[in-house]
Amino acid sequence: MENKKQTAVEWYWDKIKSHFEHDGDLFETATFTFAIAKEKEKQQIIDTARYYFHEHGKLTPEKYYNETYGK
């Protein structure tokens, strides 16, 4: 298995999630917010890749994201 890169949002979540684990409701809210942030970051990466790979056709932005950062 190849190593996947970690996005900035994933890195940040790894650093702060332990601060929320003592409070179930707060942890649930933070986890939900993390999921939204991760999706927004994914879309930004795909939009950037779409611009970059325009007319190259061999690698779609979605495939680039999935191969670089995982699903």
Predicted model as a PDB file, atoms N, CA, C, CB and O in Angstrom, pLDDT in the B-factor column:
MODEL        1                                                                  
ATOM      1  N   MET A   1       0.851  -1.184   0.000  1.00 49.00           N  
ATOM      2  CA  MET A   1       0.000   0.000   0.000  1.00 49.00           C  
ATOM      3  C   MET A   1       0.893   1.242   0.000  1.00 49.00           C  
ATOM      4  CB  MET A   1      -0.966   0.001   1.232  1.00 49.00           C  
ATOM      5  O   MET A   1       1.858   1.330   0.759  1.00 49.00           O  
ATOM      6  N   GLU A   2       0.559   2.174  -0.846  1.00 67.00           N  
ATOM      7  CA  GLU A   2       1.359   3.387  -0.931  1.00 67.00           C  
ATOM      8  C   GLU A   2       0.937   4.378   0.142  1.00 67.00           C  
ATOM      9  CB  GLU A   2       1.234   4.020  -2.321  1.00 67.00           C  
ATOM     10  O   GLU A   2      -0.189   4.333   0.636  1.00 67.00           O  
ATOM     11  N   ASN A   3       1.846   5.265   0.494  1.00 78.00           N  
ATOM     12  CA  ASN A   3       1.554   6.285   1.499  1.00 78.00           C  
ATOM     13  C   ASN A   3       0.744   7.412   0.885  1.00 78.00           C  
ATOM     14  CB  ASN A   3       2.851   6.834   2.113  1.00 78.00           C  
ATOM     15  O   ASN A   3       1.082   7.928  -0.180  1.00 78.00           O  
ATOM     16  N   LYS A   4      -0.321   7.785   1.565  1.00 82.00           N  
ATOM     17  CA  LYS A   4      -1.145   8.906   1.128  1.00 82.00           C  
ATOM     18  C   LYS A   4      -0.716  10.149   1.877  1.00 82.00           C  
ATOM     19  CB  LYS A   4      -2.651   8.620   1.352  1.00 82.00           C  
ATOM     20  O   LYS A   4      -0.294  10.074   3.031  1.00 82.00           O  
ATOM     21  N   LYS A   5      -0.822  11.277   1.228  1.00 89.00           N  
ATOM     22  CA  LYS A   5      -0.523  12.544   1.880  1.00 89.00           C  
ATOM     23  C   LYS A   5      -1.671  12.901   2.812  1.00 89.00           C  
ATOM     24  CB  LYS A   5      -0.285  13.670   0.835  1.00 89.00           C  
ATOM     25  O   LYS A   5      -2.798  12.433   2.646  1.00 89.00           O  
ATOM     26  N   GLN A   6      -1.367  13.726   3.778  1.00 92.00           N  
ATOM     27  CA  GLN A   6      -2.373  14.193   4.715  1.00 92.00           C  
ATOM     28  C   GLN A   6      -2.726  15.633   4.359  1.00 92.00           C  
ATOM     29  CB  GLN A   6      -1.869  14.081   6.189  1.00 92.00           C  
ATOM     30  O   GLN A   6      -1.839  16.461   4.149  1.00 92.00           O  
ATOM     31  N   THR A   7      -4.012  15.927   4.291  1.00 91.00           N  
ATOM     32  CA  THR A   7      -4.423  17.298   4.002  1.00 91.00           C  
ATOM     33  C   THR A   7      -4.208  18.159   5.257  1.00 91.00           C  
ATOM     34  CB  THR A   7      -5.921  17.347   3.538  1.00 91.00           C  
ATOM     35  O   THR A   7      -4.007  17.640   6.354  1.00 91.00           O  
ATOM     36  N   ALA A   8      -4.255  19.461   5.071  1.00 93.00           N  
ATOM     37  CA  ALA A   8      -4.094  20.386   6.196  1.00 93.00           C  
ATOM     38  C   ALA A   8      -5.203  20.200   7.224  1.00 93.00           C  
ATOM     39  CB  ALA A   8      -4.080  21.835   5.699  1.00 93.00           C  
ATOM     40  O   ALA A   8      -4.954  20.257   8.428  1.00 93.00           O  
ATOM     41  N   VAL A   9      -6.422  19.977   6.753  1.00 94.00           N  
ATOM     42  CA  VAL A   9      -7.552  19.783   7.671  1.00 94.00           C  
ATOM     43  C   VAL A   9      -7.360  18.499   8.477  1.00 94.00           C  
ATOM     44  CB  VAL A   9      -8.893  19.733   6.890  1.00 94.00           C  
ATOM     45  O   VAL A   9      -7.624  18.485   9.679  1.00 94.00           O  
ATOM     46  N   GLU A  10      -6.907  17.432   7.841  1.00 93.00           N  
ATOM     47  CA  GLU A  10      -6.653  16.176   8.562  1.00 93.00           C  
ATOM     48  C   GLU A  10      -5.541  16.354   9.598  1.00 93.00           C  
ATOM     49  CB  GLU A  10      -6.277  15.052   7.572  1.00 93.00           C  
ATOM     50  O   GLU A  10      -5.649  15.854  10.718  1.00 93.00           O  
ATOM     51  N   TRP A  11      -4.484  17.060   9.228  1.00 94.00           N  
ATOM     52  CA  TRP A  11      -3.385  17.313  10.151  1.00 94.00           C  
ATOM     53  C   TRP A  11      -3.888  18.079  11.372  1.00 94.00           C  
ATOM     54  CB  TRP A  11      -2.257  18.095   9.450  1.00 94.00           C  
ATOM     55  O   TRP A  11      -3.584  17.725  12.511  1.00 94.00           O  
ATOM     56  N   TYR A  12      -4.658  19.131  11.116  1.00 94.00           N  
ATOM     57  CA  TYR A  12      -5.193  19.944  12.205  1.00 94.00           C  
ATOM     58  C   TYR A  12      -6.078  19.112  13.135  1.00 94.00           C  
ATOM     59  CB  TYR A  12      -5.986  21.126  11.644  1.00 94.00           C  
ATOM     60  O   TYR A  12      -5.961  19.207  14.356  1.00 94.00           O  
ATOM     61  N   TRP A  13      -6.949  18.309  12.563  1.00 94.00           N  
ATOM     62  CA  TRP A  13      -7.852  17.477  13.359  1.00 94.00           C  
ATOM     63  C   TRP A  13      -7.064  16.499  14.228  1.00 94.00           C  
ATOM     64  CB  TRP A  13      -8.822  16.711  12.445  1.00 94.00           C  
ATOM     65  O   TRP A  13      -7.406  16.291  15.392  1.00 94.00           O  
ATOM     66  N   ASP A  14      -6.026  15.905  13.677  1.00 94.00           N  
ATOM     67  CA  ASP A  14      -5.187  14.994  14.460  1.00 94.00           C  
ATOM     68  C   ASP A  14      -4.566  15.700  15.669  1.00 94.00           C  
ATOM     69  CB  ASP A  14      -4.082  14.403  13.577  1.00 94.00           C  
ATOM     70  O   ASP A  14      -4.380  15.084  16.719  1.00 94.00           O  
ATOM     71  N   LYS A  15      -4.247  16.986  15.524  1.00 94.00           N  
ATOM     72  CA  LYS A  15      -3.620  17.745  16.601  1.00 94.00           C  
ATOM     73  C   LYS A  15      -4.607  18.176  17.684  1.00 94.00           C  
ATOM     74  CB  LYS A  15      -2.939  18.960  16.034  1.00 94.00           C  
ATOM     75  O   LYS A  15      -4.219  18.299  18.846  1.00 94.00           O  
ATOM     76  N   ILE A  16      -5.877  18.407  17.332  1.00 93.00           N  
ATOM     77  CA  ILE A  16      -6.810  18.975  18.324  1.00 93.00           C  
ATOM     78  C   ILE A  16      -7.892  18.022  18.819  1.00 93.00           C  
ATOM     79  CB  ILE A  16      -7.470  20.168  17.743  1.00 93.00           C  
ATOM     80  O   ILE A  16      -8.535  18.322  19.826  1.00 93.00           O  
ATOM     81  N   LYS A  17      -8.121  16.899  18.167  1.00 92.00           N  
ATOM     82  CA  LYS A  17      -9.278  16.065  18.521  1.00 92.00           C  
ATOM     83  C   LYS A  17      -9.247  15.566  19.964  1.00 92.00           C  
ATOM     84  CB  LYS A  17      -9.354  14.883  17.590  1.00 92.00           C  
ATOM     85  O   LYS A  17     -10.303  15.391  20.572  1.00 92.00           O  
ATOM     86  N   SER A  18      -8.075  15.335  20.516  1.00 91.00           N  
ATOM     87  CA  SER A  18      -7.998  14.841  21.896  1.00 91.00           C  
ATOM     88  C   SER A  18      -8.568  15.849  22.893  1.00 91.00           C  
ATOM     89  CB  SER A  18      -6.547  14.520  22.259  1.00 91.00           C  
ATOM     90  O   SER A  18      -8.976  15.458  23.987  1.00 91.00           O  
ATOM     91  N   HIS A  19      -8.605  17.110  22.550  1.00 91.00           N  
ATOM     92  CA  HIS A  19      -9.140  18.131  23.445  1.00 91.00           C  
ATOM     93  C   HIS A  19     -10.666  18.071  23.544  1.00 91.00           C  
ATOM     94  CB  HIS A  19      -8.709  19.509  22.973  1.00 91.00           C  
ATOM     95  O   HIS A  19     -11.251  18.663  24.450  1.00 91.00           O  
ATOM     96  N   PHE A  20     -11.306  17.365  22.623  1.00 88.00           N  
ATOM     97  CA  PHE A  20     -12.765  17.286  22.612  1.00 88.00           C  
ATOM     98  C   PHE A  20     -13.286  15.938  23.109  1.00 88.00           C  
ATOM     99  CB  PHE A  20     -13.279  17.543  21.214  1.00 88.00           C  
ATOM    100  O   PHE A  20     -14.482  15.801  23.370  1.00 88.00           O  
ATOM    101  N   GLU A  21     -12.421  14.953  23.241  1.00 87.00           N  
ATOM    102  CA  GLU A  21     -12.854  13.582  23.529  1.00 87.00           C  
ATOM    103  C   GLU A  21     -13.485  13.414  24.909  1.00 87.00           C  
ATOM    104  CB  GLU A  21     -11.684  12.651  23.407  1.00 87.00           C  
ATOM    105  O   GLU A  21     -14.208  12.441  25.126  1.00 87.00           O  
ATOM    106  N   HIS A  22     -13.240  14.313  25.833  1.00 90.00           N  
ATOM    107  CA  HIS A  22     -13.795  14.203  27.187  1.00 90.00           C  
ATOM    108  C   HIS A  22     -15.270  14.595  27.243  1.00 90.00           C  
ATOM    109  CB  HIS A  22     -13.000  15.074  28.147  1.00 90.00           C  
ATOM    110  O   HIS A  22     -15.949  14.280  28.220  1.00 90.00           O  
ATOM    111  N   ASP A  23     -15.771  15.268  26.228  1.00 91.00           N  
ATOM    112  CA  ASP A  23     -17.152  15.747  26.193  1.00 91.00           C  
ATOM    113  C   ASP A  23     -17.821  15.198  24.938  1.00 91.00           C  
ATOM    114  CB  ASP A  23     -17.214  17.314  26.224  1.00 91.00           C  
ATOM    115  O   ASP A  23     -17.554  15.660  23.828  1.00 91.00           O  
ATOM    116  N   GLY A  24     -18.687  14.213  25.123  1.00 90.00           N  
ATOM    117  CA  GLY A  24     -19.322  13.528  23.999  1.00 90.00           C  
ATOM    118  C   GLY A  24     -20.050  14.452  23.037  1.00 90.00           C  
ATOM    119  O   GLY A  24     -19.911  14.315  21.821  1.00 90.00           O  
ATOM    120  N   ASP A  25     -20.830  15.400  23.572  1.00 93.00           N  
ATOM    121  CA  ASP A  25     -21.571  16.325  22.711  1.00 93.00           C  
ATOM    122  C   ASP A  25     -20.622  17.246  21.948  1.00 93.00           C  
ATOM    123  CB  ASP A  25     -22.556  17.159  23.543  1.00 93.00           C  
ATOM    124  O   ASP A  25     -20.796  17.476  20.751  1.00 93.00           O  
ATOM    125  N   LEU A  26     -19.629  17.764  22.643  1.00 93.00           N  
ATOM    126  CA  LEU A  26     -18.659  18.646  21.996  1.00 93.00           C  
ATOM    127  C   LEU A  26     -17.852  17.883  20.945  1.00 93.00           C  
ATOM    128  CB  LEU A  26     -17.717  19.269  23.043  1.00 93.00           C  
ATOM    129  O   LEU A  26     -17.572  18.404  19.865  1.00 93.00           O  
ATOM    130  N   PHE A  27     -17.484  16.647  21.273  1.00 93.00           N  
ATOM    131  CA  PHE A  27     -16.727  15.825  20.324  1.00 93.00           C  
ATOM    132  C   PHE A  27     -17.565  15.541  19.077  1.00 93.00           C  
ATOM    133  CB  PHE A  27     -16.283  14.498  20.986  1.00 93.00           C  
ATOM    134  O   PHE A  27     -17.051  15.580  17.960  1.00 93.00           O  
ATOM    135  N   GLU A  28     -18.841  15.259  19.267  1.00 94.00           N  
ATOM    136  CA  GLU A  28     -19.732  15.008  18.135  1.00 94.00           C  
ATOM    137  C   GLU A  28     -19.838  16.246  17.240  1.00 94.00           C  
ATOM    138  CB  GLU A  28     -21.129  14.592  18.634  1.00 94.00           C  
ATOM    139  O   GLU A  28     -19.787  16.135  16.015  1.00 94.00           O  
ATOM    140  N   THR A  29     -19.982  17.403  17.843  1.00 94.00           N  
ATOM    141  CA  THR A  29     -20.050  18.652  17.083  1.00 94.00           C  
ATOM    142  C   THR A  29     -18.740  18.908  16.346  1.00 94.00           C  
ATOM    143  CB  THR A  29     -20.373  19.833  18.013  1.00 94.00           C  
ATOM    144  O   THR A  29     -18.744  19.272  15.170  1.00 94.00           O  
ATOM    145  N   ALA A  30     -17.621  18.718  17.039  1.00 94.00           N  
ATOM    146  CA  ALA A  30     -16.310  18.934  16.418  1.00 94.00           C  
ATOM    147  C   ALA A  30     -16.082  17.947  15.272  1.00 94.00           C  
ATOM    148  CB  ALA A  30     -15.188  18.797  17.467  1.00 94.00           C  
ATOM    149  O   ALA A  30     -15.538  18.323  14.234  1.00 94.00           O  
ATOM    150  N   THR A  31     -16.487  16.708  15.450  1.00 95.00           N  
ATOM    151  CA  THR A  31     -16.335  15.699  14.402  1.00 95.00           C  
ATOM    152  C   THR A  31     -17.180  16.057  13.183  1.00 95.00           C  
ATOM    153  CB  THR A  31     -16.727  14.308  14.932  1.00 95.00           C  
ATOM    154  O   THR A  31     -16.726  15.915  12.047  1.00 95.00           O  
ATOM    155  N   PHE A  32     -18.389  16.514  13.411  1.00 96.00           N  
ATOM    156  CA  PHE A  32     -19.268  16.941  12.324  1.00 96.00           C  
ATOM    157  C   PHE A  32     -18.661  18.125  11.576  1.00 96.00           C  
ATOM    158  CB  PHE A  32     -20.661  17.311  12.869  1.00 96.00           C  
ATOM    159  O   PHE A  32     -18.666  18.160  10.345  1.00 96.00           O  
ATOM    160  N   THR A  33     -18.136  19.097  12.330  1.00 96.00           N  
ATOM    161  CA  THR A  33     -17.502  20.269  11.725  1.00 96.00           C  
ATOM    162  C   THR A  33     -16.265  19.863  10.926  1.00 96.00           C  
ATOM    163  CB  THR A  33     -17.121  21.296  12.809  1.00 96.00           C  
ATOM    164  O   THR A  33     -16.020  20.398   9.845  1.00 96.00           O  
ATOM    165  N   PHE A  34     -15.484  18.918  11.455  1.00 96.00           N  
ATOM    166  CA  PHE A  34     -14.314  18.400  10.746  1.00 96.00           C  
ATOM    167  C   PHE A  34     -14.728  17.784   9.404  1.00 96.00           C  
ATOM    168  CB  PHE A  34     -13.576  17.353  11.614  1.00 96.00           C  
ATOM    169  O   PHE A  34     -14.075  18.018   8.387  1.00 96.00           O  
ATOM    170  N   ALA A  35     -15.799  17.006   9.400  1.00 96.00           N  
ATOM    171  CA  ALA A  35     -16.255  16.370   8.162  1.00 96.00           C  
ATOM    172  C   ALA A  35     -16.634  17.422   7.112  1.00 96.00           C  
ATOM    173  CB  ALA A  35     -17.457  15.446   8.446  1.00 96.00           C  
ATOM    174  O   ALA A  35     -16.339  17.255   5.928  1.00 96.00           O  
ATOM    175  N   ILE A  36     -17.278  18.490   7.542  1.00 97.00           N  
ATOM    176  CA  ILE A  36     -17.640  19.569   6.620  1.00 97.00           C  
ATOM    177  C   ILE A  36     -16.381  20.252   6.090  1.00 97.00           C  
ATOM    178  CB  ILE A  36     -18.561  20.602   7.318  1.00 97.00           C  
ATOM    179  O   ILE A  36     -16.265  20.501   4.891  1.00 97.00           O  
ATOM    180  N   ALA A  37     -15.436  20.555   6.986  1.00 96.00           N  
ATOM    181  CA  ALA A  37     -14.186  21.200   6.572  1.00 96.00           C  
ATOM    182  C   ALA A  37     -13.411  20.323   5.603  1.00 96.00           C  
ATOM    183  CB  ALA A  37     -13.319  21.522   7.790  1.00 96.00           C  
ATOM    184  O   ALA A  37     -12.843  20.819   4.630  1.00 96.00           O  
ATOM    185  N   LYS A  38     -13.385  19.026   5.864  1.00 94.00           N  
ATOM    186  CA  LYS A  38     -12.672  18.099   4.988  1.00 94.00           C  
ATOM    187  C   LYS A  38     -13.307  18.074   3.594  1.00 94.00           C  
ATOM    188  CB  LYS A  38     -12.663  16.681   5.597  1.00 94.00           C  
ATOM    189  O   LYS A  38     -12.596  18.040   2.590  1.00 94.00           O  
ATOM    190  N   GLU A  39     -14.614  18.090   3.531  1.00 94.00           N  
ATOM    191  CA  GLU A  39     -15.300  18.099   2.239  1.00 94.00           C  
ATOM    192  C   GLU A  39     -15.042  19.404   1.487  1.00 94.00           C  
ATOM    193  CB  GLU A  39     -16.809  17.895   2.435  1.00 94.00           C  
ATOM    194  O   GLU A  39     -14.835  19.394   0.273  1.00 94.00           O  
ATOM    195  N   LYS A  40     -15.053  20.515   2.199  1.00 95.00           N  
ATOM    196  CA  LYS A  40     -14.760  21.815   1.565  1.00 95.00           C  
ATOM    197  C   LYS A  40     -13.329  21.846   1.035  1.00 95.00           C  
ATOM    198  CB  LYS A  40     -14.976  22.974   2.570  1.00 95.00           C  
ATOM    199  O   LYS A  40     -13.084  22.331  -0.070  1.00 95.00           O  
ATOM    200  N   GLU A  41     -12.389  21.330   1.821  1.00 93.00           N  
ATOM    201  CA  GLU A  41     -10.999  21.291   1.382  1.00 93.00           C  
ATOM    202  C   GLU A  41     -10.844  20.380   0.163  1.00 93.00           C  
ATOM    203  CB  GLU A  41     -10.088  20.816   2.525  1.00 93.00           C  
ATOM    204  O   GLU A  41     -10.110  20.703  -0.771  1.00 93.00           O  
ATOM    205  N   LYS A  42     -11.532  19.250   0.181  1.00 90.00           N  
ATOM    206  CA  LYS A  42     -11.488  18.334  -0.961  1.00 90.00           C  
ATOM    207  C   LYS A  42     -11.965  19.045  -2.221  1.00 90.00           C  
ATOM    208  CB  LYS A  42     -12.353  17.079  -0.693  1.00 90.00           C  
ATOM    209  O   LYS A  42     -11.343  18.926  -3.277  1.00 90.00           O  
ATOM    210  N   GLN A  43     -13.069  19.788  -2.115  1.00 92.00           N  
ATOM    211  CA  GLN A  43     -13.606  20.484  -3.277  1.00 92.00           C  
ATOM    212  C   GLN A  43     -12.640  21.544  -3.779  1.00 92.00           C  
ATOM    213  CB  GLN A  43     -14.947  21.118  -2.944  1.00 92.00           C  
ATOM    214  O   GLN A  43     -12.511  21.740  -4.987  1.00 92.00           O  
ATOM    215  N   GLN A  44     -11.959  22.230  -2.867  1.00 89.00           N  
ATOM    216  CA  GLN A  44     -10.966  23.223  -3.273  1.00 89.00           C  
ATOM    217  C   GLN A  44      -9.814  22.563  -4.037  1.00 89.00           C  
ATOM    218  CB  GLN A  44     -10.427  23.974  -2.042  1.00 89.00           C  
ATOM    219  O   GLN A  44      -9.347  23.090  -5.046  1.00 89.00           O  
ATOM    220  N   ILE A  45      -9.365  21.414  -3.549  1.00 85.00           N  
ATOM    221  CA  ILE A  45      -8.274  20.687  -4.213  1.00 85.00           C  
ATOM    222  C   ILE A  45      -8.723  20.238  -5.597  1.00 85.00           C  
ATOM    223  CB  ILE A  45      -7.825  19.462  -3.367  1.00 85.00           C  
ATOM    224  O   ILE A  45      -7.980  20.378  -6.568  1.00 85.00           O  
ATOM    225  N   ILE A  46      -9.933  19.702  -5.691  1.00 83.00           N  
ATOM    226  CA  ILE A  46     -10.455  19.237  -6.980  1.00 83.00           C  
ATOM    227  C   ILE A  46     -10.623  20.408  -7.946  1.00 83.00           C  
ATOM    228  CB  ILE A  46     -11.801  18.508  -6.789  1.00 83.00           C  
ATOM    229  O   ILE A  46     -10.283  20.294  -9.123  1.00 83.00           O  
ATOM    230  N   ASP A  47     -11.145  21.531  -7.457  1.00 83.00           N  
ATOM    231  CA  ASP A  47     -11.313  22.703  -8.327  1.00 83.00           C  
ATOM    232  C   ASP A  47      -9.962  23.183  -8.852  1.00 83.00           C  
ATOM    233  CB  ASP A  47     -12.023  23.846  -7.568  1.00 83.00           C  
ATOM    234  O   ASP A  47      -9.839  23.537 -10.024  1.00 83.00           O  
ATOM    235  N   THR A  48      -8.962  23.193  -7.993  1.00 80.00           N  
ATOM    236  CA  THR A  48      -7.620  23.600  -8.414  1.00 80.00           C  
ATOM    237  C   THR A  48      -7.059  22.615  -9.436  1.00 80.00           C  
ATOM    238  CB  THR A  48      -6.678  23.702  -7.197  1.00 80.00           C  
ATOM    239  O   THR A  48      -6.477  23.017 -10.444  1.00 80.00           O  
ATOM    240  N   ALA A  49      -7.239  21.330  -9.168  1.00 78.00           N  
ATOM    241  CA  ALA A  49      -6.753  20.309 -10.098  1.00 78.00           C  
ATOM    242  C   ALA A  49      -7.495  20.393 -11.431  1.00 78.00           C  
ATOM    243  CB  ALA A  49      -6.914  18.904  -9.488  1.00 78.00           C  
ATOM    244  O   ALA A  49      -6.896  20.209 -12.491  1.00 78.00           O  
ATOM    245  N   ARG A  50      -8.790  20.668 -11.377  1.00 78.00           N  
ATOM    246  CA  ARG A  50      -9.574  20.797 -12.610  1.00 78.00           C  
ATOM    247  C   ARG A  50      -8.985  21.909 -13.470  1.00 78.00           C  
ATOM    248  CB  ARG A  50     -11.072  21.084 -12.294  1.00 78.00           C  
ATOM    249  O   ARG A  50      -8.849  21.749 -14.683  1.00 78.00           O  
ATOM    250  N   TYR A  51      -8.643  23.009 -12.868  1.00 72.00           N  
ATOM    251  CA  TYR A  51      -8.027  24.111 -13.595  1.00 72.00           C  
ATOM    252  C   TYR A  51      -6.672  23.678 -14.161  1.00 72.00           C  
ATOM    253  CB  TYR A  51      -7.862  25.341 -12.676  1.00 72.00           C  
ATOM    254  O   TYR A  51      -6.366  23.930 -15.326  1.00 72.00           O  
ATOM    255  N   TYR A  52      -5.871  23.025 -13.321  1.00 72.00           N  
ATOM    256  CA  TYR A  52      -4.526  22.627 -13.721  1.00 72.00           C  
ATOM    257  C   TYR A  52      -4.526  21.572 -14.824  1.00 72.00           C  
ATOM    258  CB  TYR A  52      -3.772  22.106 -12.525  1.00 72.00           C  
ATOM    259  O   TYR A  52      -3.733  21.649 -15.762  1.00 72.00           O  
ATOM    260  N   PHE A  53      -5.416  20.586 -14.711  1.00 71.00           N  
ATOM    261  CA  PHE A  53      -5.434  19.470 -15.654  1.00 71.00           C  
ATOM    262  C   PHE A  53      -6.341  19.712 -16.857  1.00 71.00           C  
ATOM    263  CB  PHE A  53      -5.870  18.219 -14.947  1.00 71.00           C  
ATOM    264  O   PHE A  53      -6.554  18.809 -17.666  1.00 71.00           O  
ATOM    265  N   HIS A  54      -6.868  20.908 -16.976  1.00 68.00           N  
ATOM    266  CA  HIS A  54      -7.738  21.242 -18.097  1.00 68.00           C  
ATOM    267  C   HIS A  54      -7.045  20.888 -19.412  1.00 68.00           C  
ATOM    268  CB  HIS A  54      -8.120  22.742 -18.068  1.00 68.00           C  
ATOM    269  O   HIS A  54      -5.910  21.295 -19.659  1.00 68.00           O  
ATOM    270  N   GLU A  55      -7.735  20.137 -20.234  1.00 61.00           N  
ATOM    271  CA  GLU A  55      -7.273  19.710 -21.559  1.00 61.00           C  
ATOM    272  C   GLU A  55      -6.169  18.661 -21.547  1.00 61.00           C  
ATOM    273  CB  GLU A  55      -6.795  20.890 -22.309  1.00 61.00           C  
ATOM    274  O   GLU A  55      -5.651  18.317 -22.609  1.00 61.00           O  
ATOM    275  N   HIS A  56      -5.791  18.140 -20.377  1.00 61.00           N  
ATOM    276  CA  HIS A  56      -4.815  17.064 -20.363  1.00 61.00           C  
ATOM    277  C   HIS A  56      -5.501  15.696 -20.455  1.00 61.00           C  
ATOM    278  CB  HIS A  56      -3.957  17.145 -19.097  1.00 61.00           C  
ATOM    279  O   HIS A  56      -4.932  14.742 -20.985  1.00 61.00           O  
ATOM    280  N   GLY A  57      -6.718  15.614 -19.938  1.00 63.00           N  
ATOM    281  CA  GLY A  57      -7.587  14.474 -20.140  1.00 63.00           C  
ATOM    282  C   GLY A  57      -7.184  13.139 -19.556  1.00 63.00           C  
ATOM    283  O   GLY A  57      -8.047  12.274 -19.404  1.00 63.00           O  
ATOM    284  N   LYS A  58      -5.943  12.922 -19.223  1.00 69.00           N  
ATOM    285  CA  LYS A  58      -5.523  11.610 -18.757  1.00 69.00           C  
ATOM    286  C   LYS A  58      -5.804  11.398 -17.277  1.00 69.00           C  
ATOM    287  CB  LYS A  58      -4.061  11.418 -19.025  1.00 69.00           C  
ATOM    288  O   LYS A  58      -6.036  10.270 -16.843  1.00 69.00           O  
ATOM    289  N   LEU A  59      -5.785  12.458 -16.514  1.00 71.00           N  
ATOM    290  CA  LEU A  59      -5.994  12.361 -15.077  1.00 71.00           C  
ATOM    291  C   LEU A  59      -7.076  13.351 -14.680  1.00 71.00           C  
ATOM    292  CB  LEU A  59      -4.676  12.629 -14.294  1.00 71.00           C  
ATOM    293  O   LEU A  59      -6.914  14.563 -14.820  1.00 71.00           O  
ATOM    294  N   THR A  60      -8.187  12.811 -14.181  1.00 75.00           N  
ATOM    295  CA  THR A  60      -9.257  13.708 -13.758  1.00 75.00           C  
ATOM    296  C   THR A  60      -8.924  14.282 -12.384  1.00 75.00           C  
ATOM    297  CB  THR A  60     -10.622  12.967 -13.729  1.00 75.00           C  
ATOM    298  O   THR A  60      -8.154  13.675 -11.639  1.00 75.00           O  
ATOM    299  N   PRO A  61      -9.480  15.422 -12.036  1.00 76.00           N  
ATOM    300  CA  PRO A  61      -9.234  15.986 -10.707  1.00 76.00           C  
ATOM    301  C   PRO A  61      -9.658  15.052  -9.580  1.00 76.00           C  
ATOM    302  CB  PRO A  61      -9.960  17.301 -10.568  1.00 76.00           C  
ATOM    303  O   PRO A  61      -8.968  14.959  -8.565  1.00 76.00           O  
ATOM    304  N   GLU A  62     -10.773  14.366  -9.742  1.00 79.00           N  
ATOM    305  CA  GLU A  62     -11.237  13.444  -8.718  1.00 79.00           C  
ATOM    306  C   GLU A  62     -10.248  12.290  -8.538  1.00 79.00           C  
ATOM    307  CB  GLU A  62     -12.628  12.905  -9.079  1.00 79.00           C  
ATOM    308  O   GLU A  62      -9.970  11.877  -7.412  1.00 79.00           O  
ATOM    309  N   LYS A  63      -9.718  11.772  -9.649  1.00 79.00           N  
ATOM    310  CA  LYS A  63      -8.737  10.692  -9.568  1.00 79.00           C  
ATOM    311  C   LYS A  63      -7.453  11.197  -8.910  1.00 79.00           C  
ATOM    312  CB  LYS A  63      -8.436  10.122 -10.974  1.00 79.00           C  
ATOM    313  O   LYS A  63      -6.850  10.489  -8.104  1.00 79.00           O  
ATOM    314  N   TYR A  64      -7.033  12.419  -9.249  1.00 77.00           N  
ATOM    315  CA  TYR A  64      -5.859  13.019  -8.620  1.00 77.00           C  
ATOM    316  C   TYR A  64      -6.055  13.096  -7.107  1.00 77.00           C  
ATOM    317  CB  TYR A  64      -5.587  14.424  -9.201  1.00 77.00           C  
ATOM    318  O   TYR A  64      -5.174  12.694  -6.348  1.00 77.00           O  
ATOM    319  N   TYR A  65      -7.199  13.609  -6.667  1.00 80.00           N  
ATOM    320  CA  TYR A  65      -7.470  13.717  -5.228  1.00 80.00           C  
ATOM    321  C   TYR A  65      -7.430  12.354  -4.566  1.00 80.00           C  
ATOM    322  CB  TYR A  65      -8.830  14.378  -4.982  1.00 80.00           C  
ATOM    323  O   TYR A  65      -6.761  12.176  -3.548  1.00 80.00           O  
ATOM    324  N   ASN A  66      -8.142  11.391  -5.136  1.00 82.00           N  
ATOM    325  CA  ASN A  66      -8.219  10.061  -4.542  1.00 82.00           C  
ATOM    326  C   ASN A  66      -6.857   9.374  -4.478  1.00 82.00           C  
ATOM    327  CB  ASN A  66      -9.188   9.203  -5.325  1.00 82.00           C  
ATOM    328  O   ASN A  66      -6.550   8.705  -3.491  1.00 82.00           O  
ATOM    329  N   GLU A  67      -6.043   9.530  -5.513  1.00 80.00           N  
ATOM    330  CA  GLU A  67      -4.724   8.913  -5.528  1.00 80.00           C  
ATOM    331  C   GLU A  67      -3.768   9.622  -4.583  1.00 80.00           C  
ATOM    332  CB  GLU A  67      -4.157   8.915  -6.936  1.00 80.00           C  
ATOM    333  O   GLU A  67      -2.877   8.986  -4.020  1.00 80.00           O  
ATOM    334  N   THR A  68      -3.936  10.917  -4.399  1.00 82.00           N  
ATOM    335  CA  THR A  68      -3.012  11.693  -3.572  1.00 82.00           C  
ATOM    336  C   THR A  68      -3.410  11.677  -2.106  1.00 82.00           C  
ATOM    337  CB  THR A  68      -2.942  13.123  -4.066  1.00 82.00           C  
ATOM    338  O   THR A  68      -2.549  11.549  -1.237  1.00 82.00           O  
ATOM    339  N   TYR A  69      -4.709  11.806  -1.814  1.00 84.00           N  
ATOM    340  CA  TYR A  69      -5.166  11.954  -0.443  1.00 84.00           C  
ATOM    341  C   TYR A  69      -6.047  10.806   0.032  1.00 84.00           C  
ATOM    342  CB  TYR A  69      -5.906  13.237  -0.303  1.00 84.00           C  
ATOM    343  O   TYR A  69      -6.377  10.758   1.217  1.00 84.00           O  
ATOM    344  N   GLY A  70      -6.430   9.908  -0.813  1.00 80.00           N  
ATOM    345  CA  GLY A  70      -7.311   8.818  -0.409  1.00 80.00           C  
ATOM    346  C   GLY A  70      -8.756   9.247  -0.471  1.00 80.00           C  
ATOM    347  O   GLY A  70      -9.055  10.429  -0.638  1.00 80.00           O  
ATOM    348  N   LYS A  71      -9.648   8.298  -0.338  1.00 66.00           N  
ATOM    349  CA  LYS A  71     -11.071   8.595  -0.449  1.00 66.00           C  
ATOM    350  C   LYS A  71     -11.629   9.074   0.854  1.00 66.00           C  
ATOM    351  CB  LYS A  71     -11.833   7.388  -0.915  1.00 66.00           C  
ATOM    352  O   LYS A  71     -12.820   9.371   0.943  1.00 66.00           O  
TER     353      LYS A  71                                                      
ENDMDL                                                                          
END                                                                             
